[in-house]
Each structure stands twice: as structure tokens, then as C-alpha cells.
């Protein structure tokens, strides 16, 4: 049996004021064609199918179009879990009814181990774990839910696959320890100290993860991030996007590339240098000799019609000085991180009143936690 693993579609993403609907529609068509050519029996989507909890009608229409193409026309089972960007309750609306069409959706962590038996293998579905959901699902263990990591451990401990001779696959959305983050993975980078130990997944034959946007394998390949199928940030420029095909008989993986309608590219130089080139790619253009004023942007767009982000090199250098690495973030207090972020975004220090507001908000958040 062959299973296709993908994740982090981020339908409805507002990309610097530009809709990526055409890119998403092309990606969906490519996945459907790959599933047909490879005789795929099931498609796993490991969370963040939407970019935010509430999206516009265009994103909903794309989702409906995708599931119709994959489940109804392609007659392929689709199994998906909610990620941290998804509105879990909305995503799982009518989930019992949708199973008759071959669409299996798990929105929130519940006491029940949500499984889809595919015959030769079983897919265990664990959506994005929150402390509140785990406390509700396992009230007898409320006191043990002291962090997101503990919440994940408790949820996973109630999902031990049986030794029945079948292959057992875990579909989940989380940050696994050892995963390589990029600038796109801001939530994972900020929560680096909350990474899930990979040894917790050892009961599964394959772990299909979403959350990190860079495609990568951990623990010899049994744990896999498929990565985003399209670029969702200029930080991903140059990454080859793909889906992963798992053969459950041999447990071998095939990485099948996806081809975007437009590439994503970053160029830097003087205005004169940049005007010597042309490209239809989505562009981030950084000028080294002047500010990208409205007139300069208009001139550059004659050569780069899909230029979406204009930067000035000197401003970028100043921002880099205020940027935190994952290791530095672990050593910082919430207030110091907030102050550095404010400086990064505004170029100014917080005043005493703003600092007090932030401290009060942090204390209030800690009480709620």
C-alpha cells in the first residue's frame, strides 16, 4: 500500500497583500495527479490546512474543491488533523458524515484514540495538542498537565498501538526535538524548549508530521516532516517543495517534487544593478543604495511584475542586530523577548508605561495558564 504524506497547506494565506489561490490550486491538482499515478490508497495531511482559524470564502472554496478532487473524483481516502493555525471545531464540522465520502477529519484531542484502519496499516490521528484539550479529555490527570510537552505526553500515552502485525502510523502536528527550523517556523522557534522527544514515537512504524516547513527526516527516516507544498515565505526561497510517498510494504519513502506556477526569489543590489535583470517570480528586492520609495518600486515593477516585498539593506542590518536565535530565546524572560520584538518591529525602545502594560499582560496570561 502507498500513502501520500503532505502538510501545512496554509490555504487563505495573505502573502504581502497577494492571494496565492492560483498557486494552491495548481498544488492541489499536482497532488491529485501524483496520487493517481502512484496508485496511492490514502493521503495524510498533517495539520495547518488553513492559515488561520477563520478564513475567507475563497479559502473555503479551495478546500472544498481539493477534497472533492481527492476523495470523490480520485476515490482516495484523505485523513487530516488540525494544526495550530486551524480552527479545530470548524474544521471537524460534520466529520462523522464526511467519513462516508472518504474524508476523515480530527479537530481536537479527545479521550478516544482516533484511528483509521486501512487494512494493511492503521493511522492514529493526533491533532495539535493544547493543555486545555488534554485537561478536558483526561480530567483525572489535570494536575499533571503542567506544560504543552506534558499534555502531549499524556495524550500520546493513551494511544499505544497494539502488536497485531499491522503497520501503525501516527499522523500529528507538533515540534519534534531535532527538527530544523527556519525563519518561517516562528512558533516552533519561540517554543524550542517545548520540543517533543523523538523517543516518544518509537511504538510507531512511521510518524507523519506537520508544523515545520522545511522537508526533513528524523531518527533515520521513521519520523518525517513533509514540509509545505508551496513557499509560504521568502525565507523558503530556493527550497524544493515536495510530497512524501510511503510504501507500507517496504517502508521505503519516495520524495516527489512539486512545481510552483511562480518561483520565489530574493535579489539584492543597487537600483542600477537590479534594473539590469527581469523575472516573473515572486520577488523580495533589497536595495543597497537608496530607500525603496513609491517611484523606485514602480520602476522596478516594470522588470519584476510580481515584486511583493521591497527592503532597504541598512534597515535589514539594524533588524538583524535585534534578532533572537532559538538558544537565546530560551534564556530570555517573556518581558525581555517582548521588548526585543518591539524594538525589532518599531526601531524604538518601549517606554515605562508600555513596559508596565506588557508586564501586566504577561502576569495575567500566567494566571490563566
Secondary structure by P-SEA (a helix, b strand, c coil): cbbbbbcccccccccccccaaaaaaaaaaaaaaaaaaacccbbbbcccccccccccaaaaaaaaaaaaaccccccbbbbbbbccccccccccccccccccccbbbbccccccccccccccbbbbbbccccaaaaaaaccccccccccaaaaaaaaaaacccccccbbbbbbbbcccccccccccaaaaaaaccccccccccccccbbbbcccccccccccccccccccccccccccccbbbbbbbbcccccbbbbbbbbbccccccccccaaaaaacccccccbbbbccccccaaaaaaaaaccccccbbbbaaaaaaaaaacccaaaaaaccaaaaaaaaaaaaccccccaaaaaaaaaaaaaaaaac
